[in-house]
Amino acid sequence: MILGDFPQIPPEKAQVGRYIALDCEVVKIKPPYTDKMEMSLARVSVVNFHGDIIIDVFVKQVEPVEDYLTAVSGIRPGDLDGPNSVSIRDVRKKVEDLFKGRVLIGHTLSRNLKTLFLAHDHSDTVDIQTMLAIRSKYNSQEASLRELTRRECGVDIEDQQRSSVLKARASMAIFRLYKHTLTLLYKRKREESNAPDRNQRQRQHKTWGDEAALQIVDDSSKETRKGEKVASSRPGKRVASARSEVSSDDWWSQLGSQSTQGRRNQRS
């Protein structure tokens, strides 16, 4: 899969699918307004869950290229002016549309997204370099893609011709090894991100009134069931427990009648 040496992919595996892997390559340019060299997006590749290429385009450069960084990018003179090259605006629009509703996978994804001037929902983003399982296994948050591919998949991409397609496929291959664990983790993270915050839950409690099954007590979201008394963690804060045996109106009326009866007894 990583080296692309698989047979013809059947049509059902050539679909985009829910999981996509992204990688980008850059070149060095020297804009006229500065004496310093800058990095410029030069190639964008996206593959699906099975390693099939969804997007693989070179990006036309506005400024002259000073260094193609061929040793690490695989880009050579002429690639950026060929028939497969597009403007950065077009490639950004195409990639952004592809992101919608999908899980994005990659290595050092933040760097790639920054190069594209794009963002993606954090709960639908998997950076294999910073995955908990990878960090724990290698005791590092900066494991290189070459090291991860060699140790996890038994493939040394250093011996191959460098390209963003190769790196995207390598990222996807590593993701597939941990997909089951990650699916459970990211499902829980998405549920937590969609859960109402404390203030919203308090507003809901006020709306629900005595029909609510749970009662929020303080900022730490302590909960109590009906009929249970809970001491407040804040000095001077009064907490009234709900009475399951009577409605709120009956409870307040009984409280008032008891207080009145007590004062009458004292007078007599």
C-alpha positions as CSV (number, residue, x, y, z in Angstrom):
1,M,0.0,0.0,0.0
2,I,2.7,2.5,1.0
3,L,4.8,1.9,-2.1
4,G,1.8,1.8,-4.4
5,D,2.7,-1.7,-5.6
6,F,-0.9,-3.0,-5.2
7,P,-2.9,-4.4,-8.1
8,Q,-5.7,-2.4,-9.7
9,I,-8.0,-1.1,-7.0
10,P,-11.7,-2.2,-7.4
11,P,-14.2,0.6,-7.9
12,E,-15.6,0.3,-4.4
13,K,-12.2,1.0,-2.9
14,A,-11.5,3.9,-5.2
15,Q,-14.3,6.0,-3.5
16,V,-13.2,8.8,-1.3
17,G,-14.7,7.3,1.9
18,R,-14.7,8.7,5.4
19,Y,-11.0,8.6,6.0
20,I,-8.4,10.6,4.0
21,A,-4.7,11.2,4.5
22,L,-3.0,14.5,3.5
23,D,0.6,15.5,2.8
24,C,2.1,18.6,1.3
25,E,5.5,19.5,-0.2
26,V,7.1,23.0,-0.3
27,V,9.8,24.8,-2.2
28,K,11.9,27.8,-1.3
29,I,11.1,31.1,-2.9
30,K,12.5,34.6,-2.5
31,P,9.9,37.3,-2.7
32,P,11.0,40.8,-4.0
33,Y,9.9,42.5,-0.8
34,T,12.3,40.7,1.5
35,D,15.9,39.4,1.5
36,K,14.8,36.2,3.3
37,M,13.8,32.9,1.7
38,E,10.2,31.7,2.3
39,M,8.5,28.4,2.0
40,S,5.8,28.1,-0.6
41,L,3.2,25.3,-1.1
42,A,4.3,23.2,-4.2
43,R,2.4,19.9,-4.1
44,V,-0.7,18.5,-2.4
45,S,-1.6,14.9,-2.2
46,V,-4.7,13.2,-0.6
47,V,-5.3,9.4,-0.5
48,N,-8.2,7.4,0.7
49,F,-8.4,4.6,3.3
50,H,-7.0,2.1,0.7
51,G,-4.2,4.3,-0.5
52,D,-5.8,5.3,-3.7
53,I,-5.0,8.8,-4.9
54,I,-7.8,11.3,-4.6
55,I,-5.8,14.5,-5.2
56,D,-2.3,14.9,-6.4
57,V,-1.5,18.3,-7.9
58,F,1.5,20.6,-8.2
59,V,1.0,24.3,-7.3
60,K,2.0,27.1,-9.7
61,Q,4.4,29.6,-8.2
62,V,4.0,33.3,-8.5
63,E,7.6,34.0,-7.4
64,P,10.8,32.4,-8.8
65,V,11.8,29.2,-7.1
66,E,15.2,29.4,-5.4
67,D,15.4,25.8,-4.1
68,Y,13.2,22.9,-5.1
69,L,14.3,20.9,-2.1
70,T,14.3,17.8,-4.3
71,A,16.1,15.6,-1.7
72,V,13.1,15.9,0.6
73,S,10.2,16.9,-1.6
74,G,10.9,15.0,-4.8
75,I,10.0,18.1,-6.8
76,R,12.1,18.9,-9.8
77,P,12.3,21.9,-12.2
78,G,9.4,21.8,-14.6
79,D,7.0,20.0,-12.3
80,L,5.4,23.3,-11.2
81,D,4.8,24.4,-14.8
82,G,3.4,21.2,-16.1
83,P,-0.2,20.3,-17.1
84,N,-0.8,18.9,-13.6
85,S,-0.2,22.3,-11.9
86,V,-2.9,24.5,-10.6
87,S,-3.2,27.8,-8.7
88,I,-3.1,27.8,-4.9
89,R,-6.6,29.2,-4.8
90,D,-8.0,26.3,-6.8
91,V,-6.2,23.6,-4.8
92,R,-7.3,25.2,-1.5
93,K,-10.9,25.2,-2.6
94,K,-10.7,21.6,-3.8
95,V,-9.1,20.3,-0.6
96,E,-11.4,22.3,1.6
97,D,-14.5,20.8,0.0
98,L,-12.9,17.3,0.4
99,F,-12.5,17.9,4.2
100,K,-16.2,18.3,4.9
101,G,-17.6,15.4,6.9
102,R,-14.3,13.4,6.8
103,V,-11.6,12.3,9.2
104,L,-8.3,13.8,8.3
105,I,-5.1,11.8,8.9
106,G,-1.4,12.8,8.5
107,H,2.0,13.3,10.0
108,T,2.7,16.8,11.4
109,L,-0.8,17.8,10.2
110,S,-0.6,21.3,11.8
111,R,2.3,22.2,9.5
112,N,0.5,20.9,6.4
113,L,-2.7,22.7,7.3
114,K,-0.8,25.9,8.0
115,T,0.9,25.6,4.6
116,L,-2.6,25.3,3.0
117,F,-4.0,28.1,5.1
118,L,-6.8,25.8,6.1
119,A,-8.2,24.3,9.4
120,H,-10.1,21.2,10.3
121,D,-12.3,20.1,13.2
122,H,-10.0,18.9,15.9
123,S,-12.3,16.0,16.8
124,D,-12.0,14.8,13.2
125,T,-8.2,15.1,12.9
126,V,-5.6,12.4,13.6
127,D,-2.0,13.3,13.7
128,I,-0.1,10.0,13.9
129,Q,3.0,11.8,15.4
130,T,1.0,12.9,18.4
131,M,-1.3,9.9,18.9
132,L,-1.3,8.8,22.5
133,A,-0.5,5.2,21.5
134,I,2.5,6.4,19.5
135,R,3.7,8.9,22.1
136,S,3.6,6.2,24.8
137,K,5.2,3.5,22.7
138,Y,8.1,5.7,21.5
139,N,8.3,8.0,24.5
140,S,8.4,11.0,22.1
141,Q,6.1,13.5,20.4
142,E,8.5,14.0,17.5
143,A,8.9,10.6,15.9
144,S,9.7,11.0,12.3
145,L,7.5,9.4,9.6
146,R,10.4,7.4,8.4
147,E,10.9,5.9,11.8
148,L,7.3,5.2,12.4
149,T,6.9,3.6,9.0
150,R,9.9,1.4,9.4
151,R,9.1,0.2,12.9
152,E,5.3,-0.1,12.5
153,C,5.0,-1.3,8.9
154,G,8.5,-2.7,8.1
155,V,9.0,-0.3,5.2
156,D,11.9,2.1,4.8
157,I,10.6,5.1,2.9
158,E,14.1,6.6,2.9
159,D,15.0,4.2,0.1
160,Q,12.1,5.3,-2.0
161,Q,11.6,8.4,-4.2
162,R,10.3,11.1,-2.0
163,S,6.8,12.4,-2.7
164,S,3.7,13.6,-0.8
165,V,1.8,10.6,-2.1
166,L,4.3,8.2,-0.5
167,K,4.0,10.1,2.8
168,A,0.2,10.3,2.8
169,R,0.0,6.6,2.2
170,A,2.5,5.9,5.0
171,S,0.4,8.0,7.4
172,M,-2.8,6.1,6.3
173,A,-1.0,2.7,6.7
174,I,0.0,3.6,10.3
175,F,-3.5,4.9,11.1
176,R,-5.0,1.6,9.9
177,L,-3.0,-0.3,12.5
178,Y,-4.5,1.7,15.3
179,K,-7.9,2.4,13.7
180,H,-10.0,0.3,16.1
181,T,-8.6,2.0,19.3
182,L,-8.7,5.4,17.7
183,T,-12.3,5.0,16.6
184,L,-13.4,4.5,20.2
185,L,-11.3,7.3,21.5
186,Y,-12.5,9.9,18.9
187,K,-16.1,8.8,19.3
188,R,-15.8,9.6,23.0
189,K,-14.0,12.9,22.3
190,R,-16.7,13.9,19.8
191,E,-19.4,13.1,22.4
192,E,-17.7,15.2,25.0
193,S,-17.2,18.1,22.5
194,N,-21.0,18.0,21.8
195,A,-22.0,17.7,25.4
196,P,-23.7,20.8,26.9
197,D,-21.4,22.9,29.1
198,R,-22.1,23.5,32.8
199,N,-24.0,26.8,32.2
200,Q,-26.2,25.2,29.6
201,R,-27.0,22.3,31.9
202,Q,-27.9,24.8,34.7
203,R,-30.2,26.5,32.3
204,Q,-31.8,23.2,31.4
205,H,-32.2,22.4,35.1
206,K,-34.1,25.6,35.7
207,T,-36.3,24.9,32.7
208,W,-37.0,21.3,33.7
209,G,-37.9,22.3,37.3
210,D,-38.9,19.5,39.6
211,E,-39.3,17.1,36.8
212,A,-35.5,17.0,36.4
213,A,-33.9,13.8,37.5
214,L,-30.6,15.4,38.4
215,Q,-29.7,18.6,40.2
216,I,-26.5,20.6,39.7
217,V,-25.1,21.7,43.0
218,D,-22.0,23.7,42.2
219,D,-19.4,24.6,39.6
220,S,-17.8,21.2,39.7
221,S,-21.1,19.8,38.4
222,K,-21.9,17.7,41.4
223,E,-25.2,15.9,40.9
224,T,-27.8,14.6,43.3
225,R,-31.0,12.6,42.8
226,K,-34.3,13.7,44.0
227,G,-34.8,13.3,47.7
228,E,-31.0,13.4,48.6
229,K,-29.5,16.3,50.6
230,V,-26.2,17.6,49.5
231,A,-23.9,20.0,51.4
232,S,-22.7,22.9,49.4
233,S,-19.0,23.3,48.8
234,R,-19.3,27.1,48.8
235,P,-19.5,28.9,52.2
236,G,-22.8,30.6,52.6
237,K,-24.4,28.9,49.6
238,R,-27.8,27.3,50.3
239,V,-28.8,24.2,48.6
240,A,-32.4,23.0,48.7
241,S,-33.1,19.3,47.9
242,A,-36.1,18.4,45.8
243,R,-38.9,16.6,47.6
244,S,-40.1,13.6,45.7
245,E,-43.1,13.0,47.8
246,V,-44.8,16.4,47.2
247,S,-44.7,18.9,44.5
248,S,-42.8,22.2,44.8
249,D,-45.9,24.2,45.5
250,D,-47.1,21.8,48.2
251,W,-43.7,21.8,49.8
252,W,-43.5,25.6,50.0
253,S,-47.0,25.8,51.4
254,Q,-46.3,23.2,54.0
255,L,-43.1,25.0,55.0
256,G,-45.1,28.3,55.4
257,S,-47.9,26.6,57.4
258,Q,-45.3,24.9,59.7
259,S,-43.6,28.3,60.3
260,T,-46.9,29.9,61.1
261,Q,-48.0,27.1,63.4
262,G,-44.7,27.4,65.2
263,R,-45.1,31.1,65.9
264,R,-48.7,30.5,67.1
265,N,-47.4,27.9,69.6
266,Q,-44.8,30.4,70.9
267,R,-47.4,33.1,71.5
268,S,-49.7,30.7,73.3
